[in-house]
């Protein structure tokens, strides 16, 4: 059973995915986020990288739809989203897999690390402002070296999804709560 604090974090996530703010998450929201990410990273429309980016976000959407769309209407409500996470959190491998996919997409220079600008481009695609993205990065960069490594990212993911400490750095994974 999700705790109130976990529900608060998931509500924030839902709001970020709901790109058009209609109270539903649907395929078009994921495509808007993919386009925002492409713009933020300078990925040219029509390029192979752009097509791969869109395909990755459609894959994320399809995974969410399969797990969360209880009434099979092609849309995920806030209640469906929150309810599905009780099941999804039991599948740690799935959560880690999505985190690793996002790391790969966000790591634009393919150095195995996410820099501040790369992280900001990712969060800005979800509508998080540059200042808030920078503040979030400062919390998530645990060793202060200017990069998020896979280890740091996975620890932050663990804290965000499973943690109860309101002061844990991982709570900044999707920007300020």
C-alpha positions, 0 to 999 in steps of 0.5 A: 500500500502506498504511503501518503508521501509516496502518493504525493510524489506520484501525483507530482509525476502524474502532473509532469506527464500530463503535458496538456493538463487535462487530467489524463495521460495519453499518447499525445502527452508522451509525444509532446514530452518527446518533442520537448526533449528533442528541442531541448537537446537540439535533436533535429526532426526527421533524424534517426535520433529523433525517431529513436527518441519518439519511439522510446517515449512511445515505448514508455507510454505503452508500458504505462498504458498496459499497467495503468489503463484499468478501463482500457480507454487509452487514457490514464487518470490520476487515480489509475496512475496512483493505483498502478504504482502499488503493482509497479513498485513491486517490480523493481527491475521495471523501475530500474529499467525505465531509469536506465533507459532515461539515463541513456536518452538523457546522456547526450554526449554518451559519456555515461554521466548526466551533466547539469545541462542534460538533466535540465533539458530532460526536466524542461521537456516535462515543463519544469523550469530551468531554475527548478531543474538546476536546484533539483540537479544540485540535490541529486548530484550527491558528490557535487562533481557536476554529474549524475552517474548511474549509481547516483541516479539509481539511488535517487530513483530508489529514494523517490519511489520507495523512500519516506524521508522527506529530506532525501535527495532522491525526492528531487528526481522530478523537480521540487515537490 
